[in-house]
Amino acid sequence: MKRVFVTLLTCFLMFQPIFLYAEGEESEETEQTTQTTTLGPDIKAPSGILIDAETGTVLAKKNSDQLYDPTSLTKIMSVYLGVENLKEDRSITMSKETFESYDHTKNVIWIMENETISFVDCAYASLVQNANDTTAMIAEAVSGNQDAFVEKMNATAEELGLINTHFSNVFGSYAEDQKTTAEDMAVLTRKAIRNKLFKEAFGASGHRIAPTAQQPNARVLANNCEFLRDGTQKYEAAVGCKIGYNQESGFALSAVAEQNGMELIAIILGGENENACYEDARTLFAYGFSEYQMLSISPQDIGTKTIEVKEGDKQIADVTFKVDQGFSVLLPSSIDKEALQSEIVVYNETSSNPKDIYAEVQFKLNGELIGTAEMQKETMAYGATLTSPEFPDLRKIFDYGCIGILFLLVFYRVGRILMPPQ
């Protein structure tokens, strides 16, 4: 059984409902959430959201379903498709068509026509330096051209359930029909950071691209997001960040932070300026890390349970239930962890057929059921006949042998009776 994450959310008001999510298999359908205007602390930006990266649970939000241009956060999708479709040892050469496909006056690291660099360098440059030239190279390497790549971006958005997101270019350049929401961008970021290479590039403070035949000097890149660089805005808990801007929609930020065993994702859209985005993200992270806690329940905490299977008075098998991996529970810090309990419940316990017996572990908070997870089953049968693939059953050999000897004796006796006298 895969690891199951149980997420428990309660609020501090008595009438606040409990939200429960279970995630064993990959599940995207729970990542879209019902919206209210505001949950959690207020932020300056018109739109933002904070989610738990482990479970996708929304911890705070403000107008998170409102449409905004994603600006260069678009590159989160572009690089995600790159890391999902290209091998890390792939090298990419800047073609003439790609070289002519973007504005050379901004957001470039000056990759020359016919210059070759690694795909890994392209991924880092696109996220760390917001480089349009390397993003264009990724698009061509994945789909052959940018139009086909944009189609793939939108198809992937649909697959992920990003119902309010549409891309019209690979870079994040402003376009009237390019849109997203804080909620959708949080889901996309959560999906992308599950890829090891993406998360490493997303969290890099800088990157160095070795000299090439066309560029004799190394390119040394510093991350545009100040959360990851030394300075007044450095945020020690940050493990990933991308910031973007255009005149039409303002500033946008996607950031990931880890603390106290929790990993949170904050999205800010429509920010007034860069520093305001950082302040809003800090506000959301501070709220999440202070108001919630992640608790772990080990297989030892849950234990095992064995059921005797009988036919009448005869025991024919033992069925043992267990879990092989632990559970993680997210709940408000105000709740005492001792209030969370687990119990193994067995169904069809009196059946004489082990296949009919199954069990689940139930999680309860102050005695109230908040979630369940299926348990593994091991069956030990008793009274089975010893057999071997190389030799027949010994009892059958004995039985057939006796029959054969008896047949010979009868044949001999009858033969003596029928034999004429000498």
C-alpha positions, 0 to 999 in steps of 0.5 A, a space after each residue: 500500500 502506498 503512503 496515505 496522507 490524511 489532512 485534517 483542517 479545523 478552525 477555531 470557531 465551534 461551527 467550522 466544519 472539518 475537511 478531510 482528504 486522503 491521498 494514496 494514489 495521485 489524485 488531482 480532483 481534490 486539488 480544486 477547491 470551493 472558493 470564499 473571498 478570504 480565509 486566513 490573514 489579509 494580504 496587500 495583493 488583490 489575490 493570493 493563496 497558501 496551500 500545503 504542498 503535501 496534500 494540496 489543502 488550502 490553508 489561506 486564500 484571498 480572491 484566489 479564483 480571480 483571473 490574472 495574467 500569469 506573467 513569467 510564472 508561465 515558465 513554471 509550466 514551460 520548464 515542467 513540460 521540459 523536465 517531464 519530457 526531456 532526458 537530463 543528459 540532453 543537449 539543445 542547439 539554438 536553431 535559426 527559427 528559435 533564435 528569431 522567435 523572441 525579443 533579444 532586448 530583455 530576459 535573455 542570457 545571450 545564447 547564440 544561433 547554433 550554440 549548444 548547451 545542456 537541457 539542465 542549463 536551459 531549465 536552470 536559466 529559465 527559472 533562475 534568470 527568467 531567460 526567454 532564449 532558453 525557454 524557447 529552446 526547451 519548447 522546440 526540443 519538446 514539441 518541434 515549435 512553439 505553437 505546438 508547445 503552447 498546445 501542449 501547455 494548454 492540454 496539460 493544464 486541462 489534465 491537471 484540472 486548471 480550469 481557469 488557466 490558458 496560455 498563449 505563449 511560452 514565455 509569459 509575455 502579456 497577452 489578452 487571452 493568457 490567464 490564470 488564477 492563484 489557485 491554479 498556479 498553486 496546483 501547477 507549482 505543487 505538481 512541478 516540484 514533485 519533479 526532482 530536477 525542477 525543484 532543484 532549479 526552482 530552489 537554486 540561488 544561482 547557476 553557472 553555465 560552462 563556456 561553449 564554442 561560441 561563448 568563451 566565458 562562463 555565464 554566471 546567473 543569480 536568481 531574480 527572486 530575492 527570497 533565495 539570495 543573500 540580502 534584506 529579502 532573503 527568507 531562510 525557509 524558502 526552498 523555491 521561488 519565481 517572480 514575474 511582472 508585466 505592466 498590465 497585471 503587476 507582480 506575481 510570485 510563486 514560492 515554496 517554504 519548508 519548516 517544522 516538517 511542513 512544506 507550503 506553497 504561496 502564490 501572489 498575483 497582482 502585486 503592487 511591487 516586488 517587495 509587497 509580494 515578498 511581504 505578502 508571501 511572508 505573511 502567508 507562510 508565517 500564518 501557515 507555520 504558526 497555525 498548523 502542525 504536521 503530525 506523523 503516525 507510524 506503522 508501530 503506532 497503528 499496530 497489527 491485528 490477527 483474526 483466527 479463521 475457523 470452520 466449525 471448531 477447526 482453525 483453518 487460517 490466520 489473517 493478519 492486518 497491518 500497514 507498511 508505511 506511516 501517515 501524515 496528519 495536518 491539523 491546527 496547532 491548537 489541537 492536542 496531538 493526543 486527541 488524534 487516535 487510530 483504531 483497526 476495524 475488521 469486517 466479516 470477522 466471523 467468515 470462514 473464507 479469508 478472502 471475505 475478511 478485510 480491515 481498515 484503520 480509522 482515524 478519530 479526533 476526540 472520538 469523532 471519525 475523520 478518515 479511514 485507510 485500507 490495511 494490508 492483509 496476510 493469510 496463513 493457512 493451516 492443514 494444507 497438504 504437502 506437495 511438490 512440483 517434482 513429485 506426486 502426492 505421497 499419499 496418492 502413491 501409497 494408495 495407487 500402490 496398494 491398489 496395484 498390489 491388490 490387483 496383482 494378488 487377485 489376478 494371481 489367485 484367479 489364474 491359479 483357480 483357472 489353471 488346469 490340473 497337472 
